[in-house]
Amino acid sequence: MSHVTDHQEAIEKVRELIKDIDTAMLTTISDDGLVSRPMKTQDVEFDGDLWFLTKKDTSKFHEILHNRQVNVAYVDKSYVSIRGNAELVDSPEKIKEFWNAAYEKLLDCNYDDPSLVLIKVKADTAEYWDSSNKFKMMSFMFRRLMGKDADDSEINKVVDLP
């Protein structure tokens, strides 16, 4: 795996890869192990933080209270996996800023509902795979699934986002 070290270059690369992906898979840690679920990504430019909206009575809320380590995965034209720490942010102003009509149906409430809370993920590391060459990408995935060395710096990169 190749490592990109320049912080601003890393942020810009991840921003470019995830900018048009509406849904991500948020993985938290429960008492039973890892739990993943789809989450709508906020329409804000990635600067090292990711934002999601949820309710306080959900399992993900309680899981983050007990363990802040999370992973966020994006799949579209590329594959991006972001590891970081989550923080629960109770900010009616910020919720109103992110609110749109889709949330009203999805969460069955209005933006001023006191049960709403934001999840802010501070990204530590992102790993991405360039899928522009589909054959090469599938070969990489197959080698990795078979337990073989799949280190290909042309399609797989890890960036630190401290």
Backbone as a chain_set.jsonl record, in Angstrom:
{"seq": "MSHVTDHQEAIEKVRELIKDIDTAMLTTISDDGLVSRPMKTQDVEFDGDLWFLTKKDTSKFHEILHNRQVNVAYVDKSYVSIRGNAELVDSPEKIKEFWNAAYEKLLDCNYDDPSLVLIKVKADTAEYWDSSNKFKMMSFMFRRLMGKDADDSEINKVVDLP", "coords": {"N": [[0.825, -1.179, 0.0], [0.45, 2.212, -0.74], [1.428, 5.254, 0.824], [0.099, 8.471, 1.261], [1.343, 11.532, 2.232], [1.146, 14.374, 2.473], [-0.937, 16.556, 4.104], [-2.997, 18.399, 3.182], [-3.201, 17.646, 0.505], [-4.1, 15.031, 0.836], [-6.624, 15.447, 2.064], [-7.933, 16.805, -0.027], [-7.931, 14.817, -2.022], [-9.563, 12.789, -0.873], [-11.914, 14.277, -0.585], [-12.546, 14.736, -3.295], [-13.07, 12.093, -4.106], [-15.367, 11.345, -2.618], [-17.321, 13.262, -3.013], [-19.758, 13.256, -4.569], [-21.27, 11.204, -3.572], [-24.115, 10.107, -2.115], [-24.899, 8.378, -0.054], [-23.497, 6.669, 2.675], [-21.876, 3.936, 4.39], [-22.048, 3.602, 7.746], [-20.128, 2.35, 10.307], [-20.282, 1.114, 13.528], [-19.363, 0.126, 16.905], [-20.818, -2.375, 18.696], [-22.039, -4.105, 21.663], [-22.146, -6.672, 20.744], [-20.447, -6.715, 18.603], [-19.28, -5.488, 15.398], [-21.367, -3.115, 13.683], [-23.071, -2.107, 10.834], [-24.64, 0.476, 8.933], [-26.666, 2.187, 6.468], [-26.19, 5.669, 5.85], [-27.202, 9.009, 5.26], [-25.111, 11.269, 3.68], [-23.996, 14.493, 4.583], [-24.394, 17.537, 2.726], [-21.822, 18.999, 2.635], [-18.598, 20.355, 2.152], [-15.945, 18.128, 2.334], [-13.651, 18.361, 4.924], [-12.053, 16.97, 6.528], [-13.743, 16.244, 8.437], [-16.766, 14.408, 8.82], [-20.313, 14.537, 8.588], [-23.358, 13.405, 10.018], [-26.866, 12.839, 10.483], [-29.036, 11.893, 13.088], [-31.238, 10.203, 15.447], [-31.606, 10.403, 19.014], [-32.548, 8.101, 20.235], [-31.569, 5.845, 18.996], [-29.711, 2.853, 18.145], [-27.136, 3.351, 17.154], [-26.499, 5.835, 18.272], [-26.253, 5.188, 21.031], [-24.201, 3.303, 20.837], [-22.053, 4.874, 19.974], [-21.788, 6.489, 22.211], [-20.586, 4.687, 23.954], [-18.34, 3.744, 22.593], [-16.264, 5.466, 20.627], [-14.959, 4.933, 18.253], [-15.246, 4.616, 14.803], [-16.114, 3.611, 11.44], [-16.421, 4.719, 8.113], [-17.774, 3.956, 5.046], [-17.604, 4.423, 1.562], [-18.968, 3.797, -1.615], [-18.765, 3.944, -5.022], [-17.776, 5.403, -7.878], [-15.269, 4.98, -7.001], [-13.712, 3.255, -4.234], [-13.898, 3.972, -0.88], [-12.714, 4.059, 2.388], [-13.086, 5.304, 5.532], [-11.596, 5.865, 8.583], [-12.179, 6.822, 11.944], [-12.916, 8.958, 14.802], [-15.993, 9.381, 16.442], [-18.222, 11.983, 17.387], [-20.921, 13.101, 19.329], [-23.057, 15.65, 18.552], [-25.006, 18.071, 19.842], [-26.715, 20.343, 18.505], [-29.019, 22.541, 17.726], [-28.931, 24.646, 15.851], [-27.029, 23.845, 13.928], [-28.221, 21.499, 13.069], [-30.502, 22.538, 11.841], [-29.244, 23.863, 9.755], [-28.312, 21.703, 8.211], [-30.672, 20.419, 7.563], [-33.166, 19.005, 5.411], [-35.963, 18.338, 3.185], [-36.051, 15.578, 2.755], [-35.182, 14.411, 5.134], [-37.327, 14.862, 6.828], [-39.234, 12.981, 6.046], [-37.713, 10.61, 6.241], [-36.831, 10.529, 8.95], [-39.144, 11.063, 10.267], [-39.943, 13.503, 11.554], [-39.566, 17.003, 12.485], [-37.079, 19.602, 11.905], [-36.691, 20.84, 14.364], [-37.047, 18.986, 16.347], [-36.376, 17.739, 19.537], [-35.122, 15.284, 19.862], [-33.282, 14.909, 17.909], [-29.89, 14.59, 16.794], [-26.519, 15.294, 15.902], [-23.961, 13.414, 14.286], [-20.618, 13.7, 14.324], [-17.845, 12.88, 12.572], [-14.518, 12.691, 13.022], [-12.059, 12.337, 10.854], [-9.377, 10.048, 10.817], [-7.809, 8.314, 9.243], [-7.846, 7.479, 5.812], [-8.578, 5.067, 3.389], [-8.296, 4.204, 0.046], [-9.413, 2.899, -3.103], [-8.732, 3.007, -6.435], [-10.985, 2.721, -8.952], [-11.009, 3.06, -11.67], [-9.851, 1.45, -13.587], [-11.414, -1.235, -14.205], [-10.843, -4.027, -14.593], [-8.3, -4.33, -13.419], [-8.925, -3.543, -10.833], [-10.752, -5.564, -10.053], [-9.07, -7.774, -10.169], [-7.273, -7.109, -8.135], [-9.044, -7.166, -5.905], [-9.836, -9.876, -5.99], [-7.356, -11.216, -5.547], [-6.845, -10.342, -2.966], [-9.065, -11.393, -1.577], [-8.472, -14.08, -1.81], [-6.419, -14.315, -0.09], [-3.936, -13.659, -0.945], [-0.982, -11.695, -1.681], [-1.886, -8.454, -2.178], [-0.913, -5.992, -2.674], [-0.921, -3.134, -4.333], [0.216, -0.309, -5.391], [-0.731, 1.378, -7.312], [-3.516, 1.323, -7.367], [-4.428, 1.205, -4.743], [-4.417, 3.169, -1.9], [-3.363, 4.668, 1.182], [-4.181, 7.265, 3.325], [-3.197, 9.561, 5.801], [-5.046, 11.537, 7.991], [-4.542, 13.566, 10.049]], "CA": [[0.0, 0.0, 0.0], [1.184, 3.463, -0.817], [0.952, 6.26, 1.764], [0.18, 9.866, 0.874], [1.659, 12.191, 3.492], [0.758, 15.773, 2.536], [-2.271, 16.623, 4.703], [-3.964, 19.071, 2.312], [-3.356, 16.793, -0.671], [-4.922, 13.893, 1.258], [-8.0, 15.945, 2.241], [-8.481, 17.094, -1.348], [-8.161, 13.557, -2.732], [-10.749, 12.154, -0.29], [-13.051, 15.145, -0.959], [-12.842, 14.451, -4.693], [-13.604, 10.732, -4.238], [-16.675, 11.131, -1.975], [-18.174, 14.443, -3.128], [-21.073, 13.033, -5.172], [-21.865, 9.974, -3.046], [-25.142, 10.525, -1.162], [-25.085, 7.45, 1.058], [-22.305, 5.976, 3.164], [-22.126, 2.929, 5.417], [-21.429, 3.951, 9.02], [-19.917, 1.181, 11.148], [-20.012, 1.381, 14.94], [-19.058, -1.085, 17.664], [-21.83, -2.693, 19.707], [-21.619, -5.163, 22.586], [-22.073, -7.913, 19.976], [-19.464, -6.598, 17.527], [-19.437, -4.396, 14.446], [-22.691, -2.915, 13.109], [-23.043, -1.122, 9.754], [-25.933, 0.884, 8.413], [-26.549, 3.301, 5.521], [-26.457, 7.006, 6.385], [-27.129, 10.077, 4.263], [-23.994, 12.174, 3.895], [-24.37, 15.905, 4.496], [-23.869, 18.283, 1.588], [-20.785, 19.958, 3.017], [-17.324, 19.967, 1.573], [-15.123, 17.368, 3.273], [-12.469, 19.08, 5.407], [-11.483, 16.099, 7.55], [-14.888, 15.845, 9.266], [-17.989, 13.963, 8.157], [-21.483, 14.817, 9.421], [-24.555, 12.606, 9.807], [-27.98, 13.21, 11.349], [-29.746, 10.73, 13.623], [-32.021, 10.467, 16.657], [-30.953, 9.961, 20.243], [-33.048, 6.797, 20.684], [-31.114, 4.804, 18.078], [-28.584, 2.047, 18.623], [-25.86, 3.999, 16.805], [-26.276, 6.88, 19.279], [-25.765, 4.535, 22.256], [-22.912, 2.67, 20.54], [-21.036, 5.93, 19.946], [-21.575, 6.9, 23.601], [-19.714, 3.71, 24.602], [-17.103, 3.566, 21.844], [-16.279, 6.506, 19.59], [-14.31, 4.484, 17.02], [-16.182, 4.294, 13.728], [-15.616, 3.552, 10.078], [-17.409, 5.159, 7.136], [-17.385, 3.427, 3.738], [-18.27, 4.976, 0.38], [-18.752, 2.993, -2.824], [-19.335, 4.473, -6.253], [-16.731, 5.301, -8.908], [-14.115, 4.493, -6.253], [-14.031, 2.669, -2.937], [-13.231, 4.781, 0.134], [-12.987, 3.644, 3.756], [-12.56, 6.344, 6.42], [-11.607, 5.479, 10.002], [-12.034, 7.994, 12.8], [-13.65, 9.006, 16.063], [-17.271, 10.084, 16.33], [-18.653, 12.836, 18.487], [-22.337, 13.44, 19.243], [-23.158, 17.102, 18.639], [-26.389, 18.511, 20.068], [-26.727, 21.734, 18.061], [-30.2, 22.829, 16.902], [-28.567, 25.532, 14.741], [-26.347, 23.055, 12.897], [-29.231, 20.581, 12.524], [-31.317, 23.338, 10.918], [-28.386, 24.124, 8.597], [-28.239, 20.488, 7.4], [-32.007, 19.862, 7.349], [-33.867, 19.105, 4.129], [-37.259, 17.648, 3.181], [-35.867, 14.119, 2.804], [-35.087, 14.003, 6.535], [-38.657, 14.886, 7.434], [-39.836, 11.67, 5.769], [-36.83, 9.556, 6.717], [-36.778, 10.499, 10.418], [-40.508, 11.275, 10.751], [-39.963, 14.621, 12.495], [-39.118, 18.285, 11.961], [-35.709, 19.95, 12.307], [-36.628, 21.32, 15.75], [-37.318, 17.875, 17.27], [-35.276, 17.642, 20.509], [-34.456, 13.982, 19.843], [-32.281, 14.889, 16.842], [-28.505, 14.84, 17.171], [-25.561, 15.114, 14.806], [-22.762, 12.609, 14.48], [-19.465, 14.306, 13.651], [-16.74, 11.931, 12.512], [-13.201, 13.292, 12.751], [-11.324, 11.305, 10.124], [-7.959, 9.827, 11.132], [-7.175, 7.656, 8.114], [-8.708, 7.059, 4.714], [-7.973, 4.134, 2.442], [-9.138, 4.203, -1.143], [-9.037, 2.084, -4.242], [-9.137, 3.617, -7.689], [-11.658, 1.687, -9.742], [-11.123, 3.476, -13.069], [-9.512, 0.285, -14.381], [-12.244, -2.27, -13.575], [-10.181, -5.327, -14.592], [-7.237, -4.284, -12.43], [-9.576, -3.483, -9.525], [-11.3, -6.882, -9.743], [-7.924, -8.634, -9.916], [-6.8, -6.737, -6.801], [-10.011, -7.679, -4.929], [-9.77, -11.331, -5.997], [-6.126, -11.624, -4.874], [-6.997, -10.078, -1.536], [-10.025, -12.373, -1.05], [-7.825, -15.383, -1.783], [-5.362, -14.284, 0.908], [-2.645, -13.439, -1.596], [-0.479, -10.328, -1.618], [-2.654, -7.599, -3.08], [-0.338, -4.657, -2.552], [-0.794, -2.491, -5.635], [0.22, 1.113, -5.083], [-1.428, 2.136, -8.345], [-4.959, 1.404, -7.131], [-4.748, 1.213, -3.312], [-3.634, 4.156, -1.179], [-3.775, 5.009, 2.536], [-3.8, 8.627, 3.653], [-3.425, 9.964, 7.177], [-5.776, 12.805, 8.047], [-4.485, 14.042, 11.435]], "C": [[0.869, 1.243, 0.0], [0.575, 4.462, 0.157], [1.15, 7.655, 1.194], [0.359, 10.65, 2.165], [1.209, 13.642, 3.576], [-0.706, 15.887, 2.959], [-3.296, 17.24, 3.751], [-4.229, 18.26, 1.05], [-4.269, 15.604, -0.346], [-6.387, 14.301, 1.404], [-8.653, 16.168, 0.878], [-8.783, 15.822, -2.134], [-9.415, 12.864, -2.203], [-11.993, 12.956, -0.656], [-13.501, 14.839, -2.384], [-13.529, 13.093, -4.85], [-15.015, 10.572, -3.673], [-17.699, 12.215, -2.273], [-19.565, 14.197, -3.699], [-21.768, 11.766, -4.665], [-22.823, 10.351, -1.911], [-25.227, 9.661, 0.086], [-23.779, 6.752, 1.386], [-22.745, 4.897, 4.144], [-21.329, 3.316, 6.66], [-21.337, 2.691, 9.862], [-19.537, 1.631, 12.545], [-19.718, 0.05, 15.623], [-20.107, -1.252, 18.749], [-21.261, -3.734, 20.666], [-21.428, -6.494, 21.859], [-21.047, -7.878, 18.849], [-19.753, -5.413, 16.63], [-20.845, -4.346, 13.87], [-22.583, -1.816, 12.051], [-24.449, -0.801, 9.311], [-25.747, 2.059, 7.465], [-26.936, 4.617, 6.192], [-26.342, 8.01, 5.238], [-25.99, 11.02, 4.637], [-24.468, 13.612, 3.727], [-23.704, 16.564, 3.297], [-22.938, 19.394, 2.063], [-19.472, 19.448, 2.453], [-16.46, 19.295, 2.635], [-13.864, 18.152, 3.622], [-11.721, 18.261, 6.454], [-12.565, 15.609, 8.499], [-16.04, 15.422, 8.369], [-19.146, 14.199, 9.114], [-22.657, 13.931, 9.01], [-25.613, 13.036, 10.822], [-28.703, 11.951, 11.804], [-30.603, 11.174, 14.801], [-31.312, 9.858, 17.859], [-31.409, 8.579, 20.708], [-32.632, 5.656, 19.755], [-29.932, 4.031, 18.668], [-27.253, 2.717, 18.309], [-25.509, 5.109, 17.793], [-25.654, 6.266, 20.537], [-24.414, 3.857, 22.033], [-21.781, 3.7, 20.535], [-20.77, 6.461, 21.357], [-20.57, 5.984, 24.297], [-18.37, 3.503, 23.905], [-17.138, 4.505, 20.643], [-15.628, 6.08, 18.282], [-15.356, 4.052, 15.996], [-15.425, 4.15, 12.413], [-16.759, 3.977, 9.16], [-16.92, 4.701, 5.768], [-18.262, 4.028, 2.646], [-17.943, 4.088, -0.809], [-19.49, 3.665, -3.973], [-18.282, 4.297, -7.333], [-15.417, 4.835, -8.302], [-14.617, 3.887, -4.952], [-13.225, 3.427, -1.898], [-13.679, 4.304, 1.506], [-12.291, 4.64, 4.686], [-12.716, 5.889, 7.867], [-11.41, 6.74, 10.838], [-12.788, 7.846, 14.098], [-14.885, 9.872, 15.894], [-17.545, 10.882, 17.601], [-20.134, 13.132, 18.268], [-22.469, 14.933, 19.506], [-24.631, 17.492, 18.725], [-26.458, 20.002, 19.76], [-27.931, 21.983, 17.157], [-29.878, 23.726, 15.696], [-27.927, 24.744, 13.592], [-27.317, 22.053, 12.268], [-30.085, 21.324, 11.503], [-30.537, 23.62, 9.631], [-28.353, 22.916, 7.654], [-29.605, 19.973, 6.947], [-32.476, 20.04, 5.906], [-35.113, 18.232, 4.184], [-37.122, 16.126, 3.272], [-35.796, 13.623, 4.25], [-36.449, 13.949, 7.214], [-39.357, 13.544, 7.244], [-39.019, 10.539, 6.385], [-36.873, 9.405, 8.248], [-38.133, 10.759, 11.072], [-40.559, 12.353, 11.849], [-39.562, 15.9, 11.766], [-37.736, 18.598, 12.505], [-35.592, 20.402, 13.757], [-36.957, 20.234, 16.781], [-36.131, 17.718, 18.232], [-34.564, 16.292, 20.531], [-33.394, 13.892, 18.753], [-30.902, 15.228, 17.384], [-27.634, 14.606, 15.94], [-24.436, 14.188, 15.231], [-21.668, 13.271, 13.655], [-18.323, 13.3, 13.722], [-15.482, 12.694, 12.126], [-12.351, 12.191, 12.136], [-9.867, 11.254, 10.554], [-7.207, 9.3, 9.916], [-8.226, 7.332, 7.059], [-7.914, 6.103, 3.833], [-8.886, 4.115, 1.225], [-8.521, 3.369, -2.243], [-9.582, 2.76, -5.486], [-9.747, 2.538, -8.568], [-11.805, 2.087, -11.205], [-10.745, 2.338, -14.022], [-10.206, -0.916, -13.73], [-11.548, -3.626, -13.522], [-9.103, -5.375, -13.514], [-7.825, -4.287, -11.011], [-10.105, -4.863, -9.13], [-10.173, -7.869, -9.451], [-7.374, -8.384, -8.512], [-7.713, -7.343, -5.724], [-9.933, -9.2, -4.843], [-8.521, -11.822, -5.268], [-6.26, -11.431, -3.361], [-7.956, -11.094, -0.895], [-9.393, -13.755, -0.913], [-6.653, -15.421, -0.804], [-3.983, -14.083, 0.315], [-2.251, -11.974, -1.465], [-1.211, -9.49, -2.656], [-2.167, -6.163, -2.996], [-0.103, -4.082, -3.944], [-0.92, -0.994, -5.432], [-0.477, 1.953, -6.149], [-2.913, 2.277, -8.042], [-5.327, 1.497, -5.665], [-3.823, 2.186, -2.589], [-4.223, 4.37, 0.214], [-3.286, 6.428, 2.809], [-4.119, 8.9, 5.108], [-4.029, 11.34, 7.175], [-5.737, 13.369, 9.463], [-4.951, 15.468, 11.586]], "O": [[1.901, 1.298, 0.67], [-0.646, 4.521, 0.308], [2.229, 7.987, 0.704], [-0.405, 10.45, 3.11], [0.91, 14.11, 4.675], [-1.601, 15.389, 2.277], [-4.359, 16.659, 3.536], [-5.366, 18.197, 0.58], [-5.11, 15.221, -1.159], [-7.284, 13.601, 0.934], [-9.795, 15.765, 0.659], [-9.789, 15.759, -2.84], [-10.243, 12.4, -2.988], [-13.021, 12.375, -1.002], [-14.695, 14.699, -2.647], [-14.465, 12.958, -5.639], [-15.788, 9.758, -4.178], [-18.843, 12.108, -1.83], [-20.493, 14.909, -3.316], [-22.744, 11.311, -5.262], [-22.394, 10.853, -0.873], [-25.585, 10.146, 1.159], [-23.052, 6.303, 0.499], [-23.859, 4.942, 4.666], [-20.099, 3.354, 6.636], [-22.348, 2.033, 10.109], [-18.607, 2.415, 12.734], [-19.811, -1.013, 15.008], [-20.27, -0.389, 19.612], [-20.13, -4.188, 20.496], [-20.648, -7.341, 22.296], [-20.801, -8.898, 18.206], [-20.393, -4.448, 17.048], [-21.452, -5.382, 13.599], [-22.07, -0.731, 12.325], [-25.334, -1.657, 9.306], [-24.806, 2.84, 7.612], [-27.873, 4.677, 6.988], [-25.49, 7.872, 4.359], [-25.915, 11.506, 5.765], [-25.253, 13.909, 2.827], [-22.596, 16.197, 2.905], [-23.235, 20.579, 1.908], [-19.275, 18.242, 2.301], [-16.269, 19.845, 3.719], [-13.106, 18.558, 2.74], [-10.869, 18.781, 7.174], [-12.345, 14.678, 9.273], [-16.264, 15.997, 7.303], [-18.979, 14.075, 10.327], [-22.919, 13.731, 7.824], [-25.282, 13.54, 11.895], [-28.955, 11.048, 11.005], [-30.685, 12.362, 15.115], [-30.523, 8.922, 17.729], [-30.715, 7.945, 21.503], [-33.281, 4.61, 19.735], [-29.25, 4.508, 19.575], [-26.33, 2.655, 19.121], [-24.336, 5.299, 18.113], [-24.65, 6.765, 21.046], [-23.574, 3.835, 22.934], [-20.686, 3.432, 21.03], [-19.641, 6.843, 21.666], [-19.79, 6.439, 25.134], [-17.383, 3.133, 24.541], [-17.963, 4.339, 19.745], [-15.735, 6.799, 17.288], [-16.231, 3.235, 16.284], [-14.256, 4.519, 12.301], [-17.918, 3.638, 9.398], [-15.797, 5.01, 5.368], [-19.481, 4.128, 2.782], [-16.798, 3.675, -0.997], [-20.692, 3.919, -3.895], [-17.927, 3.169, -7.674], [-14.544, 4.345, -9.019], [-15.796, 3.993, -4.615], [-12.002, 3.521, -2.01], [-14.874, 4.161, 1.763], [-11.071, 4.802, 4.639], [-13.816, 5.571, 8.319], [-10.602, 7.608, 10.505], [-13.242, 6.759, 14.454], [-14.839, 10.944, 15.291], [-17.158, 10.508, 18.708], [-20.554, 13.386, 17.139], [-22.047, 15.426, 20.552], [-25.401, 17.266, 17.791], [-26.28, 20.831, 20.652], [-27.887, 21.679, 15.965], [-30.489, 23.578, 14.637], [-28.254, 24.961, 12.425], [-27.243, 21.788, 11.069], [-30.362, 20.801, 10.423], [-31.111, 23.616, 8.542], [-28.365, 23.085, 6.434], [-29.674, 19.161, 6.024], [-32.227, 21.064, 5.27], [-35.294, 17.469, 5.132], [-38.003, 15.462, 3.819], [-36.291, 12.539, 4.559], [-36.694, 13.097, 8.068], [-39.995, 13.031, 8.164], [-39.577, 9.618, 6.982], [-36.942, 8.291, 8.768], [-38.256, 10.684, 12.294], [-41.134, 12.146, 12.918], [-39.256, 15.876, 10.574], [-37.268, 17.954, 13.444], [-34.502, 20.355, 14.326], [-37.127, 20.536, 17.962], [-34.994, 17.578, 17.781], [-33.51, 16.165, 21.153], [-32.674, 12.896, 18.68], [-30.756, 16.035, 18.302], [-27.976, 13.82, 15.057], [-24.017, 14.182, 16.388], [-21.781, 13.386, 12.434], [-17.889, 12.918, 14.809], [-15.395, 13.267, 11.04], [-11.97, 11.233, 12.81], [-9.201, 12.286, 10.647], [-6.116, 9.77, 9.594], [-9.353, 6.956, 7.382], [-6.729, 6.313, 3.572], [-10.106, 4.021, 1.358], [-7.31, 3.162, -2.312], [-10.775, 3.05, -5.567], [-9.089, 1.549, -8.888], [-12.636, 1.521, -11.915], [-11.261, 2.267, -15.137], [-9.659, -1.538, -12.82], [-11.646, -4.319, -12.509], [-9.006, -6.356, -12.777], [-7.3, -4.942, -10.11], [-9.923, -5.287, -7.988], [-10.314, -8.718, -8.571], [-7.048, -9.325, -7.789], [-7.238, -7.949, -4.764], [-9.962, -9.759, -3.747], [-8.606, -12.743, -4.455], [-5.829, -12.28, -2.581], [-7.691, -11.594, 0.198], [-9.738, -14.512, -0.006], [-5.968, -16.438, -0.695], [-2.974, -14.308, 0.984], [-3.088, -11.12, -1.174], [-1.165, -9.776, -3.853], [-2.933, -5.226, -3.225], [0.815, -4.503, -4.647], [-2.026, -0.466, -5.314], [-0.782, 3.122, -5.911], [-3.517, 3.276, -8.434], [-6.467, 1.847, -5.36], [-2.601, 2.055, -2.651], [-5.434, 4.266, 0.404], [-2.126, 6.755, 2.557], [-5.182, 8.519, 5.6], [-3.581, 12.22, 6.44], [-6.793, 13.631, 10.038], [-4.958, 16.001, 12.696]]}, "num_chains": 1, "name": "protein.A"}
